[in-house]
Amino acid sequence: SVTASALNSLDSDSSETINAGGITTITGSLADVNSAYASAGISGLGDEAVTLTDTSVSAATLNTLDGNTTGSVNAGTVTTLAGSSADLTATYASAGITGLGNEAVTLTDTSLTVTTLNTLNSNTTGTVDASKVTTLTGSVEEANTMYSTAGISGGGDEAITINNTSVAASALNTLDGSTTGKIDASKLTKITGTGTDA
């Protein structure tokens, strides 16, 4: 077992290749651990268990680390995770990354499907900051679920393109009341409802 910073220090102090093949556990910051894996002066790595000490990381960098070892990456100290929906989805889907599920998430996307946002929200009990999102695409039902579900913040002014061909007027009115952005309902061919809803 070794800390990544100690391994990197040893690497910088030596002109010889360091054989780290006997190491089974590495502990340290995401930057230090990835530096150790990226070093041409360190050999024998690739199957170690890694325990991170960071509280805030990017999903892309975490995924890079996950690809550097076949061992498990314990990210239990992480309280904030940031990145694109694609990177975040890959992070949560990885069997090699453990300890996640209660961190706050900050999305960097400006355009998303509602399904993707709802799925990301289901992956953590922390708040998902979607304030950078300006355009959403999905069904009226999915969008209404998104706005009514606790855990997603920063919404309320997105433009939404709905892909329904048929929808209840009441559901469409609910969605209209959830965002100040424009709702593109051009795919609709049928709206059902009675009274003031229609």
Summary of the structure (lengths in Angstrom):
residues: 198
radius of gyration: 22.4
end to end distance: 66.8
largest distance: 81.1
contacts: 626
relative contact order: 0.09
helix: 34%
strand: 26%
